C-alpha cells in the first residue's frame, strides 16, 4: 500500500473515532437530561470505547509518521 494512502487512512480513522467520542458525549448528556439513565450508561460505555480506540489510532498514526520520517532521512543519507 502506498504510504500516502496509508497515512490518509490513519487520519480518516482517527477522525472517525473522534466523531464517535463527541457523539457519545452529546448522547450521554442528552439522556441524562431526559432522565434515561440506562441509555446514558450505554452511551457512556460507547464513549469510553471510542475514546480508547481514538487514542490507539492517534498513537498508531504518530508512530507511522515517525517511521516515514526516519525512512526519508535514511534515504537522504544514502544520496
Secondary structure, 3 states (H helix, E strand, C coil): CCHHHHHHHHHHHHHHHHHHHHHHHHHHHHHHHCCCHHHHHHHHHHHHHHHHHHHHHHHHHHHHHHHHHHHHHHHHHHC
